[in-house]
Amino acid sequence: MKDLHKEPRRPSSSPPTESPAHAREGEFKPLQLGPLSIWPPVELAPMAGVSNLPFRRLCAEFGAGLFLSEMITARGYRLENEMSRLLAASAADEWPRSVQIYGADPLDLGEMVKQLVADGVDHIDMNFGCPVPKVTRHGGGSAIPVKPRLLARLLRAAVSSAGRVPVTIKVRKGIDDSLITYPDAGRVAQEEGAAGICLHGRTAAELYSGAADWDAIGDLKSQVSIPVLGNGDIWEAHDALRMMRSTGCDGVVVGRACLGRPWLFGELAAIFDGRDPAPPPRLAEVIRIMDRHARALVDFFGPERGVYQMRKWCSWYTKGFPGSAAARGKLSRMGSLDEMHAVLAELDPELAFPPGALRVNRAKRGGTQRVRLPEGYLLCRHDDTPPKSPHTPEELAAWERALGGG
Ligand SMILES: Cc1cc2nc3c(=O)[nH]c(=O)nc-3n(C[C@H](O)[C@H](O)[C@H](O)COP(=O)(O)O)c2cc1C
């Protein structure tokens, strides 16, 4: 079998020698999702606690593409949960406005999609890849594609409410190696009018461990005629070319690599436009970007929550810079942006970006799991009954805390 992906990790950003380091003229087309034409064919992955408006805007400043919101639950949105509404919010100049939704109830999904469309959203993505036990145990998240008729029902509810706004779905390969669901998901997506499908090349059992299976992405591409977005292990810009060339996929979705590296979208834009990307920034420039990011988080979430959120970003931005470990310890407890600046001022601004920090997993460390499904779930895979959704605000809050991932 072709081994598209499992090559030894390169320690630096040096591109592979066997193929051109940037796209040849006309080699790739814009990603077409319904009426939307996206260039470069690159998407910021939906990431809970990450892909909020401040970060999306920052990434977009470096290079165009599609910048998805983090997952927002349809039930929370319908109940007018304050945080759900805030996370679905956008800025007037954000285009395309792209929101990822999660839900397992057709009524919730249809209603949320109607409201988002009325509010001017340009693209909706549906998360059917969440591997979290609390969710799969009730038949939600990555358990949904196990039942193709249920997947079809939920997708139909969204597509029929979306009108001309394109709806895509995001899935994993399956539950585990013995229960692979992406071929069914691709067929359903195509039959139900999805504008595209994103495949994260891991099973729910694999969580984020091992190498993403790009063969599966190529296989899905060969089975459907709707656009396929490939996802998993794009750490450097040239990985995106490598994935597109080796799988034939129509676009790439970048997740963990851009945590603390938003300029990666500039590198991706350059490489797809046939140019050499700029070298990664020195620490002084990274600190300037951190400052912009921190201010935007504070503006958006308010001072307390904004600073709290920035703590994890500080750790991601400074990862790998020599002598930064002690600073990271202090930054993980910081109480204000002044404190952040004081700690960062102790570091040498001339430090070059460490090559060893390029292919580093900044979130969701390794490990696998045995996926929990509801009792007897596999006995009737033709069933299309939606799983139970949380009803009370307390149930919903507990549920939303557990969600995230795909
Ligand atoms: C912090 C974090 C939060 C995530 N939240 C979501 C989410 O809300 N929805 C989703 O579909 N996937 C989510 N994912 C999965 C990513 O979208 C992506 O599929 C995964 O990270 C693999 O891509 P990568 O190898 O480029 O990181 C999350 C991943 C991370 C690291």
The ligand as a MOL file (V3000), in Angstrom:
LIG
                    3D

  0  0  0     0  0            999 V3000
M  V30 BEGIN CTAB
M  V30 COUNTS 31 33 0 0 0
M  V30 BEGIN ATOM
M  V30 1 C -7.5460 22.6470 20.7960 0
M  V30 2 C -8.3320 21.9110 19.7240 0
M  V30 3 C -9.7010 22.0830 19.6490 0
M  V30 4 C -10.4340 21.4490 18.6430 0
M  V30 5 N -11.7700 21.7060 18.5100 0
M  V30 6 C -12.4460 21.2330 17.4380 0
M  V30 7 C -13.7740 21.6570 17.1670 0
M  V30 8 O -14.3510 22.4870 17.8770 0
M  V30 9 N -14.3940 21.1210 16.0750 0
M  V30 10 C -13.7670 20.2120 15.2460 0
M  V30 11 O -14.3750 19.7540 14.2650 0
M  V30 12 N -12.5080 19.8250 15.4750 0
M  V30 13 C -11.8260 20.3260 16.5200 0
M  V30 14 N -10.5130 19.9950 16.6990 0
M  V30 15 C -9.8440 19.1270 15.7170 0
M  V30 16 C -9.1810 19.9860 14.6250 0
M  V30 17 O -10.1510 20.7200 13.9160 0
M  V30 18 C -8.3990 19.0900 13.6390 0
M  V30 19 O -9.2920 18.1880 13.0610 0
M  V30 20 C -7.2720 18.3240 14.3200 0
M  V30 21 O -6.5300 19.1550 15.1860 0
M  V30 22 C -6.3300 17.6850 13.2840 0
M  V30 23 O -5.6870 18.6660 12.5020 0
M  V30 24 P -4.1520 19.0930 12.7760 0
M  V30 25 O -3.3200 17.8420 12.6630 0
M  V30 26 O -3.8580 20.0930 11.7050 0
M  V30 27 O -4.1070 19.6330 14.1560 0
M  V30 28 C -9.7700 20.5850 17.7190 0
M  V30 29 C -8.3930 20.3940 17.8340 0
M  V30 30 C -7.6700 21.0650 18.8030 0
M  V30 31 C -6.1730 20.8740 18.8500 0
M  V30 END ATOM
M  V30 BEGIN BOND
M  V30 1 1 1 2
M  V30 2 1 2 3
M  V30 3 2 2 30
M  V30 4 2 3 4
M  V30 5 1 4 5
M  V30 6 1 4 28
M  V30 7 2 5 6
M  V30 8 1 6 7
M  V30 9 1 6 13
M  V30 10 2 7 8
M  V30 11 1 7 9
M  V30 12 1 9 10
M  V30 13 2 10 11
M  V30 14 1 10 12
M  V30 15 2 12 13
M  V30 16 1 13 14
M  V30 17 1 14 15
M  V30 18 1 14 28
M  V30 19 1 15 16
M  V30 20 1 16 17
M  V30 21 1 16 18
M  V30 22 1 18 19
M  V30 23 1 18 20
M  V30 24 1 20 21
M  V30 25 1 20 22
M  V30 26 1 22 23
M  V30 27 1 23 24
M  V30 28 2 24 25
M  V30 29 1 24 26
M  V30 30 1 24 27
M  V30 31 2 28 29
M  V30 32 1 29 30
M  V30 33 1 30 31
M  V30 END BOND
M  V30 END CTAB
M  END
